[in-house]
Amino acid sequence: MESINSRIAEELGVRPQQVEAAVALLDEGSTVPFIARYRKEVTGSLDDTQLRHLEERLRYLRELDERRASILASIEEQGKLTPELAREIKLAETKTRLEDLYLPYKQKRRTKGQIALEAGLGELADGLLGDPMLAPEQEAARFVDAEKGFADTKAVLEGAKYILMERFAEDATLLEKLRGFLKQEATLSARLVAGKEVEGAKFRDYFEHDEALKSMPSHRALAIFRGRNEGVLSAVLKVGDEQPGTLHPCELMIAERFGLKNQNRPADKWLAEVVRWTWKVKLYTSLENDLFGELREGAEGEAISVFARNLNDLLLAAPAGPHATLGLDPGLRTGCKVAVVDATGKVLDTATVYPHAPKNQWDQTIAVLAALCAKHAVDLIAIGNGTASRETDKLAMELIKKYPGLKMTKVVVSEAGASVYSASELAAREFPDLDVTLRGAVSIARRLQDPLAELVKIDPKSIGVGQYQHDVSQLQLARSLDAVVEDCVNAVGVDVNTASVALLTRISGLNATLAQNIVTHRDANGAFRTRDELKKVSRLGEKTFEQAAGFLRVMSGDNPLDASAVHPEAYPLVQRIAQDTGRDVRSLIGDSGFLKRLDPKKFTDDTFGLPTVTDILQELDKPGRDPRPEFKTAEFQEGVESLADLQPGMVLEGVVTNVTNFGAFVDIGVHQDGLVHISALSEKFVKDPREAVKAGDVVKVKVMEVDIPRKRVGLSMRMGDTPGEKTEGPRGSRPAAAPRAAQPRKHEAKAPPSGAMAALFANAKQLKKR
């Protein structure tokens, strides 16, 4: 049996030694960010993406091995473990295969087959299967026993049939073959449940939808499953036309597996019935459930991956930086909530204004906002993109025009999750004396200054950049999103003297308790002057310091290296580089020309290899560099504030809010994101939408279609597209405004007619070749 490390190494395309080293580090408690950044020599420079895959597969394969051991022990205890079976179990590569092998030995409720076996009908079943020349009625007469519940030959043959049905249905080789055949040949067929037309209008695209199971994309699979769960859609697996009076190809495969041949013998008709019932009663629903479960699992995995990629882009969006900011949380009847924060995010002032209906205090509001902006030297105005956002955007525009001397810039900010944060325990601890409604305005202001620092306070699932996020495994979703947040926070690093508990919690090696201890120590003793002072924090030991120190920055401290990503364990190396070059450490930092002339190979030794030395020289060149892009904003078109204002052909600027497998959603300022289908993202062929755009990008789009009743907007990033024309996309992909349901893949071979055993074997040779 191939080892876990070898299997993972093969999947990643790396050496087993690299995987072995990474697994050892993970088992010792090292985090993925720490290993990826500071243990490159040990792992052969595995990156964070490879390490995350390794970590996930390691978890799965270890669970598989635990289940394997449990199954072997159970069968051994029953005294039924043969060398051949043990070998097959040890070679099983998936949980599905393992459970197939265990099926005949699993403890289950008393079945009709077991009752028949207890009555001694196993001899009859074996006899008819082994010698079809035997006459079923005549042989069954010998087993009639009313006391055992088999009062006539019909009941006896029924019992024998269930014995064989259960035997056939528990054959692991047959199950594997049937499952593989259906994966390749089956079509998922969705239909509207009668009378649900109005209730299920949002699933209209799937009222009559057929698509090959093997090529169904995740978003369509999850949409159909959601429709089925809501009672709007039915969903079944089909192979071929499946007309009444025809046999299913899988029945032929069952017959072939057990060597059943039609020679017009007495038992052939009875055996054909056993085969037919095995498929229809025992296997069809079970395999359909298995394959639907597998499809859902794959679709969920892809949906989680989409969410994770979008979250990564959102967290690493460009920060506006340390500027005094006025946050506006728009509202109508309840007013707009206002909060002013300084360059560090500290709350300076709050207010509630009523510029919109029903109070319409427009001029008074502008006066209040102007006074606040002047008082606190506000540079930026952050406007939430919820209800009344465009009206409030217009208000900010007039404010800027009236007071040009204040030199302010307005930006519309996604407020997804702001209300969740406002009502959270974390927000209550941070702002115990601030009204819940005003906390949202603070969050909006801060997320403009630094999206990462603010968004880490919110449950990632509430940020709203997912695809069918409520339909997937919440445990796997949370695990994946937490990994994304951890990777993003550590990629940027944090200032240990200003970071919140929420932000510190995401640092490698830290947890909520240690993060709180750092803040408590900081509050009691003042700012940290060196990284080494972190060791004085309660419960922060050497191992934690090793994992966290490189990601915690001490700005303007005693040691300039403490403000960089150079790990304290590598400080002696930097000192050696300085001594060997006749420079001091401070003069080295930022001297790009000098550093680029150095040969990293000259400074390697048994402890620090070439990858680490190269990283250190790059870090000395630009210490503490932020990997996030430059900040820029979109300008929404004046006068376009609702769906009714949109006209096909309009060219607008917007911000990408969400990227899915089928395209990208763009906020164009009308309270309803528009969809740019994958075919309309570029003049060139686009396989993955993220090749063209990512969340947070500012893009120019053309309005292609507006469906007000369904609140749908079709957009294109190809300026040459003409609204209303069903032009083909690149390489024949479908246009954004007119998506079509995928056509079902037709099964090539016609199913044979039913009624005779000959039909079971008409295509046996052809199926065997599959």
Protein Blocks (a to p, Z undefined) as FASTA:
>chain_A
ZZfklmmmmmnopafklmmmmmmmmmnopafklmmmmmmmmnoopafklmmmmmmmmmmm
mmmmmmmmmmmmmmmmnopacfklmmmmmmpcbfklmmmmmmmmpccdddfklmmmmnop
mmmmmmmmmmmmbcfklmmmmmgcfknopabfklmmmmmmmmmmmmmmmmmklmmmmmmm
mmmmpccdddddehilmmmmmmmmmmpccddfklmcfklmmmmmmmmmnomaccdddehj
kpghiacfklmmmmmmnopacehiaklmmmmmmmmmmmmmmmmmmmmmmmmmmmmmmmmm
mmmmmmmmmmmmmmmpccebjcddddddddfknopadddddfkopafbdcdddfbcfklp
mklmmmmmmmmmmmnopabdcddfbehklmmmmmmmmmmmmmmmnopadddddfehklmm
mmpmklmmmmmmbcfklmmmmmmmmmmmmmmlmmmmpcfklnopaghklmpcfklmmmmm
mmmmmmmmmmnopafklpcfklmmmpghiafklmmmmmmmmmmnopafbfklmmmpghia
fklmmmmmmmpccehifblklmmmbdfklmmmmmmmmmmnopafklmnoplmlmmmpcfk
lmgcfklcfklmmmmmmmmmmghiafbdcdddddddehiabfklpcghiacddddfbdcf
kbccddehnopacdddfklmpfbdcfblklmpcehiacddddfbdcfknopacddfbfkb
cghiacddeehiacfklccdddddddfbacddehiaklmmmmmmmmmmZZ
